[in-house]
Amino acid sequence: MSTRATSPRISIRAYASTDAEPTMRIFQEAIRVTASLDYTPEQLAAWARSQQRDLSTWDASMRRRHSYVAVVNERLAGFSDVSESGYIDMMYVAPEFAGRGVARELITFLEERAQSYGARRLTANVSITARAFFEAVGFAVEAEQYPAVDDVVLTNYRMAKDLESRD
């Protein structure tokens, strides 16, 4: 898949193995910085699991999930993925790019990809921090959830958005 310019300064392209280190760094930073107002230090540590992650496992997982990266001025600014059924497993934006349209461009791209797969809706398990963004782009909360990671309970939301029919 070729690179697609989604705005004058943000482009989205398919994830490549060379993106493993910067995407893992974005994941860690987004949790530690962006989500820090909504979760306790213990919750952030369990979620990030910094000591339990390695690049080869991360890379394999990213490649399996139809992952994409957002690039701003030749720097990775965020990443996400979408399954053929429309499930978004991860969406993270580097803190220095927060509020600059990166997540909005990613979600628009993912909607188009999901529709091309034949998905009728998008679904995601969304953090407290990301809930307002997902609501702003048309998702609705289906359930509040309390998953446990390393015996630490977090709060998130199962959210969904119906996609336009392409008929």
RODO-2510 file (C-alpha; in nm, 4 decimals, decimal comma):
residues 167
     n   res          X          Y          Z
     1     m     0,0000     0,0000     0,0000
     2     s     0,1367     0,3395    -0,0899
     3     t     0,1675     0,6387     0,1366
     4     r    -0,1437     0,8525     0,1488
     5     a    -0,1248     1,2230     0,2245
     6     t    -0,4234     1,3046     0,4451
     7     s    -0,3371     1,6686     0,5018
     8     p    -0,0512     1,8991     0,4056
     9     r     0,1500     1,7795     0,7027
    10     i     0,0186     1,4354     0,8060
    11     s     0,0606     1,1219     0,5977
    12     i    -0,0419     0,7682     0,6818
    13     r     0,1332     0,4581     0,5581
    14     a     0,1457     0,0891     0,6356
    15     y     0,3554    -0,0115     0,9356
    16     a     0,7015    -0,1539     0,8564
    17     s     0,9340    -0,3492     1,0864
    18     t     1,1642    -0,0448     1,1005
    19     d     0,8786     0,1294     1,2853
    20     a     0,8948    -0,1116     1,5813
    21     e     1,1167     0,1000     1,8065
    22     p     0,9459     0,4374     1,7452
    23     t     0,5950     0,2926     1,7794
    24     m     0,6834     0,1143     2,1029
    25     r     0,8305     0,4415     2,2321
    26     i     0,5120     0,6304     2,1343
    27     f     0,3040     0,3661     2,3124
    28     q     0,5088     0,4013     2,6324
    29     e     0,5153     0,7834     2,6233
    30     a     0,1447     0,8165     2,5480
    31     i     0,0654     0,6009     2,8491
    32     r     0,3136     0,7664     3,0871
    33     v     0,2425     1,1256     2,9778
    34     t    -0,0941     1,1609     2,8031
    35     a    -0,2881     0,9172     3,0227
    36     s    -0,1222     1,0267     3,3476
    37     l    -0,4111     1,2525     3,4520
    38     d    -0,6638     0,9691     3,4328
    39     y    -0,4776     0,6717     3,5824
    40     t    -0,2663     0,6105     3,8925
    41     p     0,1098     0,5449     3,8666
    42     e     0,0423     0,1773     3,9493
    43     q    -0,2167     0,1537     3,6695
    44     l     0,0151     0,3269     3,4211
    45     a     0,2997     0,0879     3,5038
    46     a     0,0779    -0,2179     3,4624
    47     w    -0,0630    -0,0890     3,1337
    48     a     0,2768     0,0032     2,9864
    49     r     0,4514    -0,3152     3,1122
    50     s     0,7815    -0,1613     3,0020
    51     q     0,9988    -0,4407     3,1429
    52     q     0,7936    -0,7134     2,9715
    53     r     0,8081    -0,5834     2,6140
    54     d     1,0654    -0,6637     2,3509
    55     l     1,0940    -0,5277     1,9983
    56     s     1,0655    -0,8562     1,8093
    57     t     0,7396    -0,9520     1,9829
    58     w     0,6074    -0,5962     1,9418
    59     d     0,6966    -0,5970     1,5713
    60     a     0,5310    -0,9333     1,5067
    61     s     0,2153    -0,8158     1,6825
    62     m     0,2064    -0,4875     1,4897
    63     r     0,2481    -0,6681     1,1564
    64     r    -0,0328    -0,9132     1,2396
    65     r    -0,2811    -0,6363     1,3192
    66     h    -0,2980    -0,4349     0,9916
    67     s    -0,1103    -0,1479     1,1580
    68     y    -0,0521     0,1978     1,0141
    69     v     0,1650     0,4903     1,1169
    70     a     0,1017     0,8626     1,0940
    71     v     0,4018     1,0690     0,9874
    72     v     0,4478     1,4426     1,0382
    73     n     0,7543     1,6092     0,8870
    74     e     0,9242     1,2694     0,8478
    75     r     0,8669     1,1827     1,2167
    76     l     0,6351     0,9113     1,3431
    77     a     0,3591     1,0919     1,5278
    78     g     0,1193     0,8076     1,6016
    79     f    -0,0051     0,4659     1,5022
    80     s    -0,3141     0,2516     1,4944
    81     d    -0,4594    -0,0624     1,3405
    82     v    -0,7884    -0,2063     1,2242
    83     s    -0,8927    -0,5684     1,1785
    84     e    -1,1031    -0,6947     0,8922
    85     s    -1,4006    -0,7013     1,1300
    86     g    -1,3445    -0,3337     1,2227
    87     y    -1,1800    -0,3783     1,5629
    88     i    -0,9215    -0,1145     1,6565
    89     d    -0,6780    -0,2670     1,9040
    90     m    -0,4411     0,0273     1,9495
    91     m    -0,4415     0,3989     1,8742
    92     y    -0,1627     0,6066     2,0233
    93     v    -0,0257     0,9521     1,9454
    94     a     0,3093     1,0831     2,0673
    95     p     0,2489     1,3438     2,3392
    96     e     0,4256     1,6167     2,1409
    97     f     0,1733     1,5653     1,8570
    98     a    -0,1385     1,5494     2,0766
    99     g    -0,4153     1,7839     1,9697
   100     r    -0,2690     1,8370     1,6211
   101     g    -0,5101     1,6214     1,4192
   102     v    -0,3049     1,3010     1,4099
   103     a    -0,5679     1,0810     1,5776
   104     r    -0,8445     1,2313     1,3634
   105     e    -0,6504     1,1527     1,0444
   106     l    -0,5803     0,7997     1,1677
   107     i    -0,9454     0,7300     1,2521
   108     t    -1,0624     0,8616     0,9134
   109     f    -0,8096     0,6355     0,7437
   110     l    -0,9147     0,3360     0,9560
   111     e    -1,2812     0,3912     0,8709
   112     e    -1,1966     0,3760     0,5014
   113     r    -0,9836     0,0623     0,5494
   114     a    -1,2559    -0,1101     0,7534
   115     q    -1,5154    -0,0286     0,4881
   116     s    -1,2846    -0,1699     0,2203
   117     y    -1,2711    -0,4933     0,4256
   118     g    -1,6522    -0,5000     0,4353
   119     a    -1,6820    -0,4149     0,8060
   120     r    -2,0101    -0,2510     0,9066
   121     r    -1,8859    -0,0944     1,2293
   122     l    -1,5744     0,0024     1,4172
   123     t    -1,5206    -0,1160     1,7742
   124     a    -1,2502    -0,0418     2,0291
   125     n    -1,1691    -0,0716     2,3980
   126     v    -1,0896     0,2885     2,4824
   127     s    -0,9095     0,4436     2,7795
   128     i    -1,0598     0,7129     2,9997
   129     t    -0,8166     0,9525     2,8284
   130     a    -0,9265     0,8624     2,4750
   131     r    -1,3012     0,8461     2,5403
   132     a    -1,3755     1,2120     2,4592
   133     f    -1,1872     1,1876     2,1297
   134     f    -1,3714     0,8720     2,0247
   135     e    -1,7053     1,0300     2,1173
   136     a    -1,6145     1,3396     1,9133
   137     v    -1,5634     1,1237     1,6019
   138     g    -1,8954     0,9419     1,6389
   139     f    -1,8298     0,6465     1,8691
   140     a    -2,0707     0,5625     2,1513
   141     v    -1,9981     0,3838     2,4777
   142     e    -2,1468     0,0345     2,4876
   143     a    -2,0038    -0,0657     2,8269
   144     e    -1,7717     0,0488     3,1022
   145     q    -1,5122    -0,2229     3,1645
   146     y    -1,2605    -0,3065     3,4357
   147     p    -0,9846    -0,5229     3,2864
   148     a    -0,7031    -0,6388     3,5119
   149     v    -0,3419    -0,6239     3,3964
   150     d    -0,0926    -0,7905     3,6294
   151     d    -0,3658    -0,7860     3,8986
   152     v    -0,4086    -0,4090     3,8617
   153     v    -0,7613    -0,3037     3,7644
   154     l    -0,8003    -0,0381     3,4948
   155     t    -1,1111     0,1343     3,3640
   156     n    -1,1875     0,1495     2,9936
   157     y    -1,4886     0,1614     2,7649
   158     r    -1,6100    -0,0648     2,4896
   159     m    -1,7092     0,1790     2,2164
   160     a    -1,8529     0,1382     1,8677
   161     k    -1,9400     0,3379     1,5595
   162     d    -2,1589     0,2223     1,2727
   163     l    -2,0016     0,2767     0,9316
   164     e    -2,1796     0,4222     0,6326
   165     s    -2,3014     0,1646     0,3866
   166     r    -2,1032     0,1645     0,0613
   167     d    -2,3953     0,0371    -0,1491
***
